[in-house]
């Protein structure tokens, strides 16, 4: 046997789930790890370092005594169409169960990924659409599951890892596309052990050679990981940059070197985590918002936690209550930027406890509005603001924030005349596409297109989503007061 053939045999023995595979572009979200696909086949769960598998029994195997047909047993081979999967009922989500009826699944998948949601009202509606257990649209065999993956990817693009993970878990990790996303989420949350446990417990669907090598090392089988790396590199199964990164990860001789590893143009969660493991962590600000979840870990610095929390709260991925809690974790260490907002929040918390909001509330509002975050301040404190504030400026701010959140007894001015639109005709079919189009129309209000936003609000009403239409219309109307003066 030639050296190359020997090497190939070693690699295939170490990495059975990846044999004879090819790299495929699989995601609309470019930062997701690439998957390696191979022919569907049986795969052993044994891995180097495990106890040897039991030997086959030497006893005679049973032999049929006749040619008669035995009793038929039925076994479920898959988990059905994942497009039907959701984490909340249509009733709880406030959506019709047949929302997707009559829609084209390919068109829906593209629209789900492209639908913007910058207003808080639309962020909340989009999350309900993405997580609801709705009847799937009719789809050919090759398109089944595509809408589900687009829903999961849209949640990941928002940075909503918890919601995405719950959705993926509900479908089960048995499919490579679903497992790959679960693996990436575990890495982004800094839980490499769980990521590798998922992989080891689901043979045959390791996301990549690099991921398999990484997990061999994580489980303590450094020798197998080194052999796998050497073989995969020699056979051209991983690129040069990945090989260098994994070499630094596996060989502690590089710990004290000053060599800096250049980050990839398209950073994956696995490479991001390896950079951290070799002592060269990367900042998350230039990366997609989902990477900010890594900075929420308690071992991150306070400033990094603050910046990550603000970034995630802007997309609706982090509850306002959690952002408020993080602001209060420590005293600001400096001034300006995120430190300034943390400082005014501490002052406002004290004012809320003491009842004197005359200075603290307007100051906090001005600070957050200057950063484009007045809506987050409203989400954090509007429900705790007392009614009947005596100071005129504080009362004005309080009324504005209560109206933004749609709280009872809040006064909302009439919408701008440009938003007037004739009532829309309720669509008989393709209501899902109509809903996503309406959400995109409403988002146009942030660019000043109030006529288009008015048509979107009218469509929401035609679809029976009056509470969402009311809140969207109110937020569009109040938007000029919530935005910093130009």
ZAGU-83661 format. One record per residue: residue in three letters; z, y negated, x negated of N, C-alpha, C in turn. Coordinates in steps of 0.05 Angstrom, whole numbers, plus 5000, padded with zeros to 4 digits. Layout:
BEGIN
ALAZYXZYXZYX
...
END
This chain:
BEGIN
UNK500050244983500050005000500049754982
UNK498349554988498249314973500749144977
UNK501148954958503448774961503348624987
UNK500948534994500648375019501248545043
UNK500348795043500948975066503849035068
UNK505149065044508049115045509548875056
UNK508748635048509948395058509648365087
UNK507148425096506648415125508348605141
UNK508748845130510449045144513248945145
UNK514248825124516948725123517348505144
UNK515448325145515748105164515648205193
UNK513748395198513648495225516148655233
UNK517348785213519848925219522148735225
UNK522148505210524248315214523848155240
UNK521448105246520847925268519048065289
UNK520048265301518248435319517248275343
UNK518748095353517947955377515647755372
UNK514947715347512947515341510447635329
UNK510147885328507948015314505247945327
UNK503347905309500547855317500347625337
UNK501947415332501947185351500346955340
UNK499746765358498246525351499746285362
UNK499546065348500745815356499245705380
UNK500645615401499345505424500645235431
UNK498945035438500144795449500944845478
UNK503544805484504544905510505844685527
UNK506244455516507944275531506644005535
UNK507243885558506443615563508343425549
UNK510643515542512543355527512243435497
UNK511043265482510143335455512443415436
UNK514843335443517043395424518143675427
UNK517443815448518444095452517444275430
UNK519044465422518344645401515844815409
UNK514044865390511745035395512645315399
UNK511345455417511945735421509845915408
UNK510546145400508746345389508346555410
UNK505946605417505346805438504147045425
UNK504747275437503447525429502847685453
UNK501647915450501048085473503648175486
UNK503648195512505948285526506348585520
UNK508648655510509148935502512148975501
UNK512849225498515749295494516649195467
UNK519149125465520249035439523049125436
UNK523749225413526449315407528349085406
UNK530749125416532848915413534248925387
UNK533649125370535149155345534148935325
UNK536048825310535448625290536748705263
UNK535648625241536948685215539848585215
UNK541648755205544448685205545948815227
UNK544548905248545849045270546449335262
UNK548149465277548649745272546049895278
UNK545550115263543050265267542850355296
UNK540450345308540150445335540650745337
UNK541650835359542251125362539751295359
UNK540051525346537751705343537151835370
UNK534651905374534052045399535452315400
UNK536252395423537652645427535752885420
UNK536953085408535353315401535253515424
UNK536753465446536653655468533953655482
UNK533253875493530653885507530553675530
UNK528353555533527953355554527253495580
UNK528053385603527453515629524453535633
UNK523653755646520853805651520553855681
UNK518453735693517953765722517654055728
UNK518854145751518554425759516354465779
UNK515154245789512854275807511154025806
UNK508954035819507153805820507553625844
UNK509653675859510153515883510853225875
UNK510153045893510752765889513652715895
UNK515152595876517952545880518352295897
UNK520952235903521551995919520651745904
UNK519651555920518651305908521051105905
UNK521250995881523250795876521950535871
UNK523050315881521850045878523649885859
UNK522449775839523849605819522449335818
UNK524049125819522948855818522148795789
UNK519648735784518648705757518848415747
UNK518948225765519247945756521147795775
UNK521347545771523247385787521747215807
UNK519347295814517947145834516746895823
UNK515846725841514546475833516746265827
UNK516946175801519045985795518645715808
UNK516245655819515845405833517745375856
UNK518745595867520645585889523445525881
UNK523945525855526745495844527645215847
UNK530245185853531544925854534544955852
UNK535844735848538844745845540244625869
UNK538744515888539944415913538044465936
UNK539144495959537544545983536044295991
UNK533744336006532344106015534043916032
UNK535844036048537543866065539343696048
UNK540543806028542343646011540743435996
UNK538343505988536643305974535443095993
UNK535643146019534542956038531442956038
UNK530343196034527443226032526443446051
UNK524043426062523043646078522443886061
UNK523144126071522744366055519844426049
UNK518044326065515144366061513744126049
UNK515243976033514143736021511543786005
UNK511444015992509144075975506844205990
UNK507144256016505144406031502444256030
UNK500344406025497644286026496844146000
UNK498744115981498143965957496844145936
UNK495344025919494144175896496244195874
UNK496944435866499144475846498444345819
UNK495844345811495144225786495543925787
UNK494643805810494943515813497943445815
UNK499443605829502343545831503643555804
UNK502943755788504243785761503643535744
UNK501243435745500643195729502042955740
UNK502242935766503542695778506542705773
UNK507742935773510642955767511242855739
UNK509542925720509942835693509442545689
UNK507742425705506842145701508341945719
UNK509742035740511041855758513241695745
UNK513041435744515241275732517541245751
UNK519841185740522241135756524140955740
UNK523740695743525540505728527640385745
UNK527040345771529140255789531140475794
UNK533740405796535740615800535240775825
UNK534340635846533740785871531640995867
UNK529640935851527541135846528341345826
UNK530141285808531141485790532641695806
UNK534341605825535841795841534041965858
UNK531941845870530041995886528442195870
UNK527642115846526042295829527742535821
UNK530242505815531942725807532242925831
UNK532442815855532642995878530043145882
UNK527743015878525143155881524943375860
UNK525743315836525443515814527243755816
UNK529543715829531543935830531744075857
UNK530243985877530444105904528944365905
UNK530044545921528744815925526844795948
UNK524444705942522344665962520344905962
UNK519144945985517045155987514745085968
UNK513945275951511845205931509145175945
UNK507445015933504744995944503145245938
UNK501145305954499445535949498045485922
UNK498145695906497045665879495845925870
UNK493645915855492546165844494446285824
UNK494046535818495846685801496346545775
UNK494246435762494546305736496046045737
UNK496345925761497745665763500645685772
UNK501545925779504245955788506245895766
UNK508145735772510145655752509545395738
UNK507145295740506345055726507844815737
UNK508144795764509644575776512544595768
UNK513644825766516444855758516844755729
UNK515044825711515344735684514944435682
UNK513244315698512944025698515443885708
UNK516744005728519243895737521343905715
UNK521544125702523544145680522843955657
UNK520343925651519543745629520043455636
UNK519743395662520243115670523243055668
UNK524943245674527743205670528443175641
UNK527143335624527543315595526643045585
UNK524442945595523442685587525342465595
UNK526842495616528842305624531342325607
UNK531642545593534042605578536142745594
UNK535442835619537342965637537543265629
UNK538843325607538943595597540543775615
UNK542743675627544343855644542743935668
UNK541443755681539843825705537544005698
UNK536243955675534044125666535044405660
UNK537344425647538444695641539144845666
UNK540444705685541144845710538644945724
UNK536544795724534044875737532945115723
UNK532945115696531845335681533545595684
UNK536145555684537945785688537445915715
UNK536945745735536545845762534046025763
UNK532045965746529646125745529946375728
UNK531846365709532346585691530646555665
UNK531746655643530446605617528346815610
UNK527446985629525747205622522947125614
UNK522046895621519346805614519446635589
UNK517546675571517546525545517646225549
UNK516146115568516045825572518745725580
UNK520145875598522745785607524845815585
UNK524746035570526646085549526345865527
UNK523945795520523445595499524945335506
UNK524845255530526145005538529145035538
UNK530145265546533045315544534045315515
UNK532345425497533045425469533145145458
UNK531244975465531144705455533544545466
UNK534244585491536544445502539044515487
UNK539444765482541844855467541944715439
UNK539644695426539544565400540144265402
UNK539044135423539543845426542543795432
UNK543843975444546743945450548444035427
UNK547244115405548744185381550044455383
UNK549044625400550344895404548445105394
UNK548045115367546245305355547045595361
UNK549645645362550545915368549646015395
UNK549745835415548845915442545845955442
UNK544445775427541445795426540646065415
UNK541946145393541246395380542246635396
UNK544446605410545346825428543446875450
UNK542246655461540246685482537846835471
UNK537046765446534746895434535247185429
UNK537547245417538247525410538547695435
UNK539447565457539847715481537347745498
UNK535147625489532647635504530447705485
UNK530247955476528348035456525447985465
UNK523747915446520947895451519947615457
UNK521747415459520847145466521946935447
UNK522346995422523246795403521146565402
UNK521946315403520046095405518146075381
UNK519046145357517346115333518546275310
UNK516946315290517946445266520246285254
UNK519946025253522045855242524645885258
UNK524445905285526845945301528146215295
UNK526546425292527646685286529046695259
UNK527846565239529146555213531746395215
UNK531646175229534046005232536346165245
UNK535646325266537746475279538746715263
UNK537046825247538047035229540146925211
UNK539646685200541646565183544146485198
UNK543846385223546146305239547946535245
UNK546746775248548447005254549447145229
UNK548947025206550047125181548247315165
UNK545847365174544047545160542247385142
UNK543347265121541847085103539747235088
UNK540247485081538247635066535747675083
UNK536147755108533847805126532347535131
UNK533847325133532547065137530846985113
UNK531947035089530446965065527947135062
UNK528147395068525747565067523747475088
UNK524747415112522947325133521447065125
UNK522946885113521746635104519646685083
UNK520246845063518346895042515847035053
UNK516247225070513847365081512247185099
UNK513547035117512146855135510546645120
UNK511746535098510446335082508046455068
UNK508346695057506146815042503846885061
UNK504446955086502347035105501246795120
UNK502246555114501246315128502146295156
UNK504446405163505446405191507046155197
UNK507846005176509145745180507945555161
UNK507945295168506645105150508445025127
UNK507344885108508644825083511244655088
UNK511044465106513344285110515644445122
UNK515044625142517144795153518344975132
UNK516645085115517645265094519645115075
UNK518944865068520744715051523344655065
UNK523244585090525644525106527444775108
UNK526245005113527845245116528945335088
UNK527445285067528445355040530945195034
UNK530944945040533344775036535644875053
UNK534944975077537045075095538245335085
UNK536645505074537645775066538845775038
UNK537945595020538745604992540745384986
UNK543245454981545245254977544945114950
UNK542945194933542545054908541444774913
UNK540444724937539344454943541444264955
UNK543944364958546044204971546443944956
UNK546643954929547343724913544843564903
UNK542543644911540143494902539843234917
UNK538443054904537942794917535242784932
UNK533943014933531243024945531542984976
UNK530142784986530142735015527742865028
UNK528143005050526043145064524742955084
UNK522142925082520842735101520742865129
UNK521542705149521542815176518642855186
UNK518343035205515743085216514842855234
UNK512242825237511242625255512042695284
UNK511942955290512743045317515243215313
UNK517543095316520043225311520743415334
UNK521443665327522343855347525443875345
UNK526643975367529544005366530544185343
UNK528944395337529744575315529744435288
UNK527644285282527444145257529543925256
UNK530043795278532143585279534843705272
UNK535443945282538044075277538144165248
UNK535944265237535944355209536444115190
UNK535143885196535643645180538643585180
UNK540043615202542843565203544343775187
UNK543544025189544844245175544744215144
UNK542544105134542244075105543443805095
UNK544843665112546143415104544343175104
UNK542143185119540342955121539742895151
UNK541842825166541442775195539542535199
UNK538142555221536142345228537242175251
UNK536541915250537241745273535741825298
UNK536941795321535641885346534041655359
UNK534541405351533241185366530241205366
UNK528841285344525941295345524841545360
UNK526641725367525841985378525941965409
UNK524642155423524842155452527742155461
UNK528242045485530941985494532642235496
UNK531442475500533142715502534642765476
UNK533642675453535042715428537642555427
UNK537842345444540242185444542642345453
UNK542142565468544442735476545942845452
UNK544642875429546042965405548142775396
UNK547742515401549642315392552042285410
UNK551942415433554242405452556442595443
UNK555942765424558042955415560342795403
UNK562642905405565042765396565142725366
UNK563542885351563542845322561742625313
UNK560442495332558742265325560442015324
UNK559541815309560941555308560941415335
UNK562841235338563141095364560640935370
UNK559540795350557140635356554840805364
UNK554441035351552341215358552641315387
UNK555141385394555741475421555141255442
UNK555841015435555340785454552340745458
UNK550840745435547940695437546640915452
UNK547441165447546241395461546941385491
UNK549341315497550241305525548641095540
UNK548340865528546740655542543840735546
UNK542740865525539940945527539541155549
UNK541341335551541141545572541741435599
UNK543541245601544241135627541840965638
UNK540340845620537940695629535940865643
UNK535641115635533741295648534841445672
UNK537441405677538741545699539741825691
UNK539641895665540542155656543542175654
UNK544841955649547741945645549041795668
UNK551041915682552341765704553641515694
UNK553641315711554841055703557841085697
UNK559141275711561941315706562441415678
UNK560641585668560941685640560541455620
UNK558541285625558041065607560540885607
UNK561640835629564040665631566340785615
UNK566641045617568741185602568341155572
UNK565841185563565341165534565840885524
UNK565140685540565740415532568740375525
UNK570440515540573340475537574640655517
UNK573040815502574341005484575740875461
UNK574540665449575740535426575340235428
UNK576740095411576239805409573639755393
UNK572139555401569739485386570439425357
UNK568739525339569239485310567839235299
UNK566139115315564738875306563938715330
UNK562038535327561138375349558138385350
UNK557038295373554138305376553038565386
UNK550838555401549638805410551438975427
UNK551339235421552939425437555939375434
UNK556739265411559639205408560438985428
UNK558638795432559338575451559638675479
UNK557938855487558138975514560639145517
UNK561339285496563839445497566239255499
UNK566039025485568238835486568638715514
UNK566438625526566638495552567438705574
UNK566738955569567539165588570639205587
UNK571739195563574639225560576038985574
UNK574938755570576038515583575838535613
UNK573538635623573138665652575038875663
UNK575439095649577339295659580139185662
UNK580939025643583538895645583638705668
UNK581438555673581338365695581438515722
UNK580038735724580038895748582938995754
UNK584339075734587039165738588938935745
UNK588438695734590138465739589338305763
UNK586838335773585938185797584737915792
UNK584637825767583437555762580737595748
UNK578537565764575837615755574337365749
UNK575537135750574136885749572536855723
UNK573636945701572236915675570837175667
UNK572237395670571237655660568737745673
UNK568537725700566237835714563637685708
UNK563637415710561137275702560337315673
UNK562337335655561637375627560437645623
UNK561537855635560438125633557638135644
UNK557238005667554638015680552537875663
UNK553237645651551337505634550637675609
UNK552637805598552137965574550338205580
UNK550938345601549338575608546538495618
UNK546338275632543738185642541938105619
UNK543037985598541537905575540338155561
UNK541638375563540738625551539038795570
UNK538438685594536838835614538439055626
UNK541139035628542839245637544639155660
UNK543938955674545638865697545839085718
UNK543739245721543939455741546039665733
UNK546239715707548339905698551139805702
UNK551539545697554139425703554739445732
UNK552839395750553339425778554039715785
UNK552639905774553240185780556040265770
UNK556940135749559640205738561940085754
UNK561639835763564039695773563739595802
UNK561339595814560939465840562939575861
UNK563239835861565039955881567939875877
UNK568739785854571539715848572039415852
UNK569939265857570338975860571638915887
UNK573738745887574938675912573238485928
UNK573638485954572238295971573938035972
UNK572737815978574137565980574937445954
UNK573237475933573837345907573637045911
UNK575636895902575736605907574036445888
UNK573736525863572136365845569136385853
UNK567836155857565036165867563136325850
UNK563136285824561336425807561836725807
UNK564436805805565137085805564437215832
UNK564837065854564237165880561237215883
UNK559637025872556737055873555837305858
UNK556937345834556237585819557137835833
UNK559537835844560538065858558838145882
UNK558037935898556437995921553638105913
UNK552537995891549938095881550138385873
UNK552138455859552338735849552938925872
UNK554538845891555039015914552539055930
UNK550938845933548438875948546539055933
UNK546439025906544639195890545239495895
UNK547839555897548639835900548539925930
UNK547939745948547739815976550339875989
UNK552439745979555139795990555439666018
UNK557239776034557539656061558339366061
UNK557439226081558138936085556838766064
UNK554938866048553538696029551138566043
UNK550638316034548438166047546038166029
UNK543738246040541338266025539338066036
UNK538237896020536237696031533737836040
UNK532137686056529637796066527737846042
UNK526138056043524238106021522137896020
UNK520937865997518837665992516537716011
UNK515137506020512837546038510737726026
UNK510437725999508437895987508838185992
UNK511338265999511838546004511138636032
UNK510438456049509838536076507438726076
UNK507638946089505539146091505539276118
UNK503239326129503139466155504439746153
UNK505539846175506740116174504640316165
UNK505440496148503640696138503440926158
UNK501141066158500741296175502041536162
UNK503841676176505041916164502842116157
UNK502742206132500742406124501342676135
UNK499342816145499643086155499943296133
UNK498443246112498443436089498743276063
UNK499243416041499443296015501543076014
UNK503743136028505942936029507242896002
UNK507343115987508543095960507042895943
UNK504442915943502842725928503142435938
UNK503342415965503742145977506442035968
UNK508542195966511142105958511042015928
UNK509842165911509742095883508041845879
UNK505941815894504341565893505941325902
UNK507541365923509241145933511241055912
UNK512341255898514341185877513041025854
UNK510641105847509140945827508540665836
UNK507840645862507340375873509840205873
UNK512140315880514640165880515340075851
UNK514740245832515340175804513739925795
UNK511439885808509739655801511139385806
UNK513239385822514739135826515839025800
UNK516539195781517639105756515538965739
UNK512939005746510838855733509938615750
UNK511238565772510638335789508738385811
UNK507838635815505938705837507438775862
UNK508338565877509938605900508338725924
UNK505838655925504138765947503939065945
UNK503439165921503339455917506039585922
UNK508139455914510839565919511439575949
UNK510539375963510839375992509439616006
UNK507139685996505739916006507240176000
UNK508440185976510040415969512440455987
UNK513840225993516140236011515240336039
UNK512940226049512040306075511340606076
UNK510340716054509741006053512341166054
UNK514341076040516941216041517941236070
UNK517741016084518641016112516941206129
UNK514341216124512541396139513341686133
UNK514341736110515142006103517942076113
UNK519241886127521941936137524141896118
UNK523641766095525641706075526641426077
UNK527641356101528441076106530740986088
UNK532841146082534941046064533840976036
UNK532041146026530841086000529140836001
UNK527640806023525940566026527640316028
UNK529840326043531640096045532840016018
UNK533740216003534940145977532940045957
UNK530440165958528440065940527639775947
UNK527339725973526639455981528739255973
UNK531239325977533439145969533439095940
UNK533139295923533139255894530839095885
UNK528539125897526238965890526738675897
UNK527938625920528538355929530538225910
UNK532538375901534638265884533838255854
UNK531638375848530838405820530838135804
UNK529737925816529637665800532437565792
UNK534437625809537137535803538437715782
UNK537537965781538738155762537538135735
UNK535138015733533837995707534537735693
UNK534537745667535237505651533137295655
UNK533937035656531936825658529936835634
UNK527436785640525436785619525536525602
END
